[in-house]
Amino acid sequence: AIVSQKERYGQNDYMTGKRVLLEYVSANPNGPVTASHARGGVLGDALAALYAFCGASVTREFYVNDATSSKQMRQFARALFA
């Protein structure tokens, strides 16, 4: 069954007609930027894809506080550039 259904295996309509708003990453440059920010993005994106696979209408939100006064983000940018 798995081979014959290929990428449709497991797909269902359990969430059809339901709307999901998923904020899965919130990077706050005023605090530490850590590996967990990336992990949260991967997990959130996978969860959103799963909801959509089950028929939900999914809206994904990603928040970044990129205020120009953020010293940490300027330092982070300089480190990446270097």
Steps between C-alpha positions, in 0.01 A plus 500: 500500500782742584678441171186534291382821672848658493499854645123485564540218758337605826322800351153557637228762528478513880578874510307602187314823556708592803733799513830493684716802583847381596772731627799272512802726534548818695853631488566768757827676425495664842565158653732216405476357147545127552480172307150450640378782272588283199358187661170678567481603136548145375249356747242770429532462125458122527192543721347751257562259211334220695190712568482591130546133404191422709295764319532807724540850365828601663635851552863509609643794689861582571587796722830680500567804714759663277505843660789709376611563857574133563871487585497121513369463144760744366771295672347180363502647146866605535590149619324343201667742261843421647 
